[in-house]
Amino acid sequence: MAEPLIELKGISKAFGKHVVLDGADLTIYPGDALAILGPSGTGKSTILRIIAGLLAPDKGEVYINGKRRCGSLDNFDNPIRMSMVFQQAALFDSLTVEENVGFFLYQNSSLPRQRIRDLVNEKLEVVGLPGIGHLFPAELSGGMRKRVSFARAILDNPDDDLDDPKILLYDEPTAGLDPIASTMIEDLILELQRSSGCETYAIVTHQNSTIRRNGKRLVLLYQGHVQWQGIWDEIETSDNPYLQQFMSGSVQGPMDLVGDYL
């Protein structure tokens, strides 16, 4: 088996008295299409943010490409580039689509503005949105905003080999979308894995179609721990009670969903 791209060991994280992660372990390998599952409030988005370096764990170790990272990105540079697609797209309302997609390069590179515009337009074409760079986020549908955030995630500086993203982190990319828009986003995730040069991704999702289409390997989080992990073909035959309850949507089982949601 290949060496892990990302490895989390004994990760714990609490917000006040609420313990979200409690000694969780997670490994992501090159070429992985990992779906992180679990009820709301079980730390799925938190674990993505810890991977990305946006949050520091309270306890545990984070290894990126075999190198231990201490804290968050405020005091440590990732040895690889990661890009994150946030649940609500996280676009700047006051900036145009072109300015949103090219924001990092405008702020952190010496590339000419016209070169950045050309790169932005290339990525907008990749995500199926050519010619919309002049629009503002308020003029876009929910699905279009998601695709704009995808274009931002895969934009890189062609003059800097270290700027190529090695992993894409998707936080509920199909949340709030109609079935057709969800299918378009699921197709785009698969296409970007094939064609963007970034073959590895981890995705947090509740949506059954997204789990089926975009999760080749799956982990189920509950009460701060990984309760099950495996591949899609094992879902139908697994007798794991946490997995059975989650996939069936039953209120009966080991997951105390009523208590968790109150």
N, C-alpha and C positions, 0 to 999 in steps of 0.2 A: 504494500500500500504506500502511496505517496506520502511525503512528509506533510503535516498539517500546514495550511496557510494561516489559520487562526485557531488558537486553543485557549479556552477558558477553563480554569481549574479552581474549584471551590469558591465561586463568585457569590458574594452576599451584598445586598443593597437594601437599605431601608430608608423610607421617607417619614421622619418623625418616628412614631411607634409602629408604623405599618411596614412590616418586613415583606419586600417584594421578591427578592431572590435570597435563597438560603443554602449556600454551598452548592450552587449549580455548576455542572460541567458541560462544556459544549465544544465540539471540534468541527471545523470546516476545512475541507480538502480542496485542492485545485480542481476546477471543473465541477464542483458541487452545485446542485440546484436544491438548496435546503429550504424546506418550509417549516416554520416555527409555529406550532399550534397551541391552543389552550384558551380557556375562558377569559373574558375581559378581566383586567386587573391582576393577571398572573405573571407580569414581568416581561412579556414578549418585546414590547417596544423598548423597555429599559435595557434589555440585553443587547438590542441593536445599537443603542446609544453608547453602551459600554464598549462594544466592538469598535465603533467609529471613533471612540475617544472623546465623545461629547459629555460623558459622565465617567467619573472614577468610581470603581467599586469600593465598598467599605472594607471588604476582605477578599482575598483570593488573588490569583495571578492571571495576567493576560499576556499571551505570547503571540506576536505577529511575525510570521515568517521565521519562527524559531527564536526571536529576540524578545526578551521580557520587556513589557511596557509598564512603567510605574505612573500612576495617576492618570490624568486626562491629557488632551492635546495642549493644554495651557503650559505644560512643562515637559512635553515629550513629543518628538516628531515620529510619526509612523514610518517604519521602513518601507511601507508600500502605500500607494495612493488608494483610498477608498472613496466611494461616492454613495450618498444616501438620498433616496427618494422619500420625502416625508408624506404622511397620511393626507394632509390637506394641501399638498404641493408646495407650500411655503414660498410663494412668489411675492416679490415686492410690488404692492399695488401701484406705487407711484412711478415704477419703471416700465418701459415697454418690454415686450417679449424678448426682443433682441438684447436689451440691456440686462434682463434677468438671466438669460442663457449665458451671456458672455461676461457676467459680473466678475467672476474670479479672474479671468484673463485681463479684464480692464483694470482690476485693482492690483494684480500681482505679476504681470508680465510686461515686457518691453515691446511686445508685438504692436505694429501699427494698427490704428483703429479699423482701417479698411480690411486688414487681414483678419482681425477678430470678427468683423461683420461677415466676411466670407465663410469663416469656420462655423459661425453660428448658423448661417443659412444652410450649410451642409448638414448640420445635425438636425435642423428643423425638417429637412427633407427626409432624413433617415426615419424620423418619428411620424412622417406623413403629414407635416404641417408646413409646406412651402409657402413663402410669401406672406407670412403673418407677423413678421418681426416688428412692424410698426404698431401693432395693436397692444392694448393694455389688458392685464389679466381679467378685469371686470367685463371685457368684451368677449370672453371665451366661455365655452361650456365647461362643465366639470371635467369631462373626459379630455378636452383639449388642454386644460390646465395641467392635468396629470402628465400628458405627453410632453408639454413644455418642460416640466420638471425632469423628465427622462432625458430630454436633449441637454439640459444643464448638467445632468449627472455624467453623461458620456463625453462632454466637451473636454478636450485636453490641448495642451500646448504641443504642437508638432515638433518644435525645436528642443523639447525637453523630454528625453526618454523616461525619466523618472515620474513624469506627470501622467502616464498612462494608467487609468484605473485598473486595479487587479481584482476588485470585488465590488459588486453593486448590492446595496442594502435597501430593500423595499419594505416600507412600513405601511401595511394595508393599502396597496396600490389600487385595489378595485372597490374600496369602501365607498358607499354612497352612489355608485354608478348603476345605471340600468343594465340589463343583461347584454345588450348589444355593445355598449361602451365597455363593459367588463371584458367581453370577448376580445375586443380590439386591444385592450391593455395586456391581456394574457398572451395574445399573439405577439405583441411587441416585445414582451419580456423574453419569449422564446427566440425571436428574431435577433434581438440584441445579443443574446448568448452566442448565437451562431456567427454574427457578423461584426460586432463592435470591437472585437479583440479582447473583451472582458468575458471570460468563460465561466466565471464563478459568481454565484449570487446566493443571498439568503433573503427569504421573504416571510414576513409576518402576515398572516391572513386568517380570516374566519370563513371565507366564502368557499363553498364546496367545490365549485367549478375551478377556482383558482388553485385549490389544494390538488385536485386531480390533474390539472394540466401543467402546473408549474412546480410541483413538489415531487422530485425524484427520490429524495431522502427526507424523512420527516422526524421531528422531535415534538413531543407533547409536554408542555410545562403546566405544572399545577403545584400550588403551595411552595413556590420557590425552587422546585426540583424538576429535573427531567424524569417524567413518570414512564415514558415509553419512547423508543426510537426504532426506526426501521425504514424499509422502502415501501412504496405504495402497494406492491403485490402482497405484502404481508398484512395489510389492514383487514382484509376480509377474513383471514384465518386466525388472526391474533385473538387470544382470550384475555388480553389485558383489560381489566374492568374500566380503567380510566379512558382508554382509547375507545372502547365500545360505547361508553356513555357519551363521550364527546361527539363521535361520528353519528350516533343515532339521535342526538339532541334530547336524550331522556333526562328527566328531572330525578330519576332514581339511579343511584350509584354512589361510588365513593367520593365524588366531587360534591361538596355541600354548596351548591350554587346559590341557594336562597340566602344562606348565611353570608356568602361572599359578596352578594350584590346589595345587601342591606347596610 
